[in-house]
Amino acid sequence: QVQLVESGGGLVQPGGSLRLACRASGSIFSINRMAWYRQAPGKQRELVAAIGSADITVYGDSVLGRFTISRDNAKNTVYLQMNSLKPEDTAVYYCNIHMDSVGYWGQGTQVTVSS
């Protein structure tokens, strides 16, 4: 069994910051790719950021320059540092990992950006 648990979501004012974390546990062998996705009400789920082998990173256009993804391999944890948050960033954020060509999802954490 593989479990992903996200944390760090909450309510923040525009211009503020949050740091999300996702730790994988259970039957972990090797994680090839870790990523964050988000889904706002009435919209499709979209890629926020991903980090793969050799710490190569990819960011969605809407968050480039504001968000930073990182990973701690020893802890099987991926982080998402979110700065200069905007109301448009409001969504449920989901952790995703690929391991042995199989994908796994967390249950999501709510991020709300509002005055």
C-alpha positions as CSV (number, residue, x, y, z in Angstrom):
1,Q,0.0,0.0,0.0
2,V,1.1,3.6,-0.8
3,Q,-0.3,6.6,1.0
4,L,0.3,10.3,0.2
5,V,-0.6,12.9,2.9
6,E,-0.6,16.6,2.1
7,S,-0.3,19.3,4.6
8,G,0.2,23.1,4.8
9,G,-3.0,24.4,3.1
10,G,-5.2,27.1,4.6
11,L,-6.4,30.6,4.2
12,V,-4.0,33.4,3.3
13,Q,-4.3,37.0,2.2
14,P,-3.3,38.0,-1.4
15,G,0.4,38.5,-1.6
16,G,1.1,36.1,1.2
17,S,2.9,32.7,1.2
18,L,2.2,29.1,2.1
19,R,4.4,26.0,2.0
20,L,2.8,22.7,1.2
21,A,4.3,19.3,2.0
22,C,3.4,15.8,0.9
23,R,5.0,12.7,2.4
24,A,4.7,9.2,0.8
25,S,4.6,6.2,3.0
26,G,4.0,2.5,2.8
27,S,5.5,0.3,0.1
28,I,8.0,2.7,-1.2
29,F,10.8,1.5,-3.5
30,S,11.9,4.4,-5.7
31,I,10.1,7.5,-6.7
32,N,10.7,8.7,-10.3
33,R,8.7,11.9,-10.3
34,M,6.8,14.0,-7.8
35,A,4.4,16.7,-8.7
36,W,1.7,19.1,-7.5
37,Y,-1.6,19.6,-9.3
38,R,-4.6,21.8,-8.5
39,Q,-8.2,22.0,-9.3
40,A,-10.5,24.9,-8.8
41,P,-14.3,24.7,-8.8
42,G,-15.7,24.2,-12.3
43,K,-12.2,23.8,-13.8
44,Q,-10.0,20.9,-14.9
45,R,-7.2,19.7,-12.8
46,E,-3.9,21.3,-14.0
47,L,-0.2,20.7,-13.4
48,V,1.3,23.3,-11.0
49,A,4.9,21.9,-10.8
50,A,6.8,18.7,-11.1
51,I,10.3,17.5,-10.2
52,G,11.9,14.5,-11.7
53,S,15.3,12.9,-12.0
54,A,18.4,15.0,-11.5
55,D,16.0,17.6,-9.8
56,I,14.7,18.8,-13.2
57,T,11.7,20.9,-12.6
58,V,8.7,22.0,-14.7
59,Y,6.2,24.8,-13.8
60,G,2.8,25.8,-15.1
61,D,2.9,29.2,-16.8
62,S,0.6,30.8,-14.2
63,V,2.9,30.0,-11.3
64,L,6.3,30.4,-12.9
65,G,8.5,32.7,-10.8
66,R,6.2,32.6,-7.8
67,F,6.2,28.9,-6.8
68,T,9.1,26.6,-6.1
69,I,9.0,22.8,-6.0
70,S,11.6,20.7,-4.1
71,R,12.0,17.2,-2.7
72,D,13.7,15.5,0.2
73,N,14.4,11.9,-1.0
74,A,15.4,10.7,2.4
75,K,12.0,11.6,3.7
76,N,10.0,10.7,0.6
77,T,8.6,14.2,0.7
78,V,7.8,16.9,-1.9
79,Y,7.3,20.5,-1.0
80,L,5.7,23.5,-2.8
81,Q,6.7,26.9,-1.7
82,M,4.0,29.4,-2.8
83,N,4.8,33.1,-2.7
84,S,3.0,36.2,-4.0
85,L,-0.3,34.3,-3.8
86,K,-3.3,35.5,-5.8
87,P,-7.0,34.8,-5.5
88,E,-6.7,32.9,-8.8
89,D,-4.5,30.4,-6.9
90,T,-7.4,29.3,-4.8
91,A,-7.9,25.5,-5.4
92,V,-7.5,22.1,-3.9
93,Y,-3.9,21.1,-4.3
94,Y,-3.1,17.4,-4.9
95,C,0.2,15.6,-4.5
96,N,1.1,13.0,-7.2
97,I,4.0,10.6,-7.5
98,H,5.1,8.1,-10.1
99,M,6.8,4.9,-8.9
100,D,7.5,1.9,-11.1
101,S,5.4,3.3,-13.8
102,V,2.4,3.6,-11.5
103,G,0.8,6.9,-10.4
104,Y,-0.5,7.7,-6.9
105,W,-2.6,10.6,-5.6
106,G,-3.1,12.3,-2.3
107,Q,-6.5,13.3,-1.1
108,G,-5.8,17.0,-1.5
109,T,-5.4,20.1,0.7
110,Q,-7.4,23.3,0.3
111,V,-5.7,26.6,-0.4
112,T,-7.8,29.8,-0.2
113,V,-6.4,33.2,-1.1
114,S,-8.8,35.9,0.0
115,S,-8.8,39.2,1.9
